[in-house]
Amino acid sequence: MKVGDLVRWGKRVTTVVEVYESKCWRTENMGKKVNWGEIDPEPFARIIAGEGQTCGVPQADLEVISESR
């Protein structure tokens, strides 16, 4: 995944504006008690979430529809 890719996030289609790594605690798999030391960073993408707004999302939650050149 790279900047400029067109991606699907749920029912929304949007564009990747930044790629980076961050930690994500998934309560459904790891429980409610957060321990950041137990997990490693994973690939994230910052996407356009609305007019003038962006949102950071784990890349595992995105589907690439069209790759940028």
C-alpha positions in Angstrom: 0.0 0.0 0.0 1.3 3.4 -0.9 0.3 7.1 -1.0 -2.2 7.8 -3.7 -3.8 4.3 -3.7 -7.6 4.2 -3.8 -8.9 1.9 -1.0 -12.1 0.6 0.4 -12.7 1.0 4.2 -16.0 -0.6 5.0 -18.5 0.9 2.6 -16.4 4.0 2.0 -13.9 4.5 -0.9 -11.1 6.9 -0.2 -7.4 7.7 -0.8 -4.3 7.0 1.1 -2.4 10.2 2.0 0.3 8.7 4.3 1.7 5.3 5.3 3.4 4.6 8.7 3.6 2.1 11.5 1.6 2.2 14.8 0.4 -0.1 17.5 -3.2 -1.2 17.6 -4.7 -3.1 20.6 -7.5 -5.4 19.3 -9.7 -6.0 22.3 -11.6 -8.8 20.5 -8.4 -10.8 20.4 -6.3 -9.5 23.3 -8.9 -8.6 25.9 -9.8 -5.3 27.5 -6.6 -4.8 29.6 -4.2 -3.0 27.3 -0.5 -3.7 27.5 1.4 -1.9 24.8 4.6 -3.7 25.6 3.1 -7.0 24.4 2.6 -5.9 20.8 4.7 -4.7 17.9 3.8 -1.8 15.5 1.9 -2.8 12.4 1.4 -1.0 9.0 -1.1 1.8 9.1 -2.5 4.2 6.4 -3.8 7.7 6.9 -6.9 8.1 4.7 -9.2 11.0 3.7 -12.1 10.6 6.1 -14.2 13.6 5.1 -13.9 17.2 4.0 -10.6 18.4 5.4 -10.3 15.4 7.8 -8.0 12.3 7.8 -8.0 9.1 9.9 -5.4 6.6 10.7 -6.4 3.0 10.0 -4.6 -0.4 10.1 -3.8 -1.4 6.6 -5.2 -4.9 7.4 -8.7 -3.1 7.6 -8.3 -1.6 4.1 -8.8 -3.1 0.6 -6.7 -1.7 -2.3 -9.1 -1.0 -5.2 -6.6 0.8 -7.5 -2.9 1.4 -7.1 -1.3 4.7 -7.8 1.5 4.9 -10.4 
